[in-house]
């Protein structure tokens, strides 16, 4: 089974801090994704990566950046955290085969005070 | 711009009853995914639908795809309490593309009452 591990389940940070969310997958997948989930809005794509050091903006990239130095690890960075970035963040990985779904981590609930 | 709408947003149903969740999307796509999310948990894949007329079944759940109508349905047969969860559909925004950039619906919260 695919395992996608997010480093923290819960995180509390202060406004203006630089925040790192880490995600690791163990199935050698090329593609990895970061989403945020908010009530009534479903999941929205922040960034995705289709190879090491390759990235592409999703629908809501403002205020975020990403890093993919190794295939198994995809990091989401909040450059200067703001209260409107309080949310659930979900990481996913994908094989590249369309008959396979994306596999999600357990999520990080981030609160910015 | 692709939009994905699910209805209903909230569904309370009795055990043993049947019901259908609808997922409409606004532009052409040939890949649709259904996920389940339990409270406080991550998303679990239920079905992958890749062609017009595709039908998949697992237990009391059956999903279908009509690409011409831009509609997918998730049918629940003889609901049981264990099916209580939030259900999401997600559509690949690039028809025939090489990536898997999904647009998610807002989700349907299903509560099955004894």
Interface residues (C-beta under 8 A of the other chain):
Chain A: X31 X35 X40 X41 X42 X43 X44 X45 X48 X50 X56 X58 X90 X92 X94 X96 X98 X99 X100 X101 X102 X103 X104 X105 X106 X107
Chain B: X4 X31 X33 X35 X41 X42 X43 X44 X45 X48 X50 X88 X90 X92 X99 X100 X101 X102 X104 X105 X106 X107
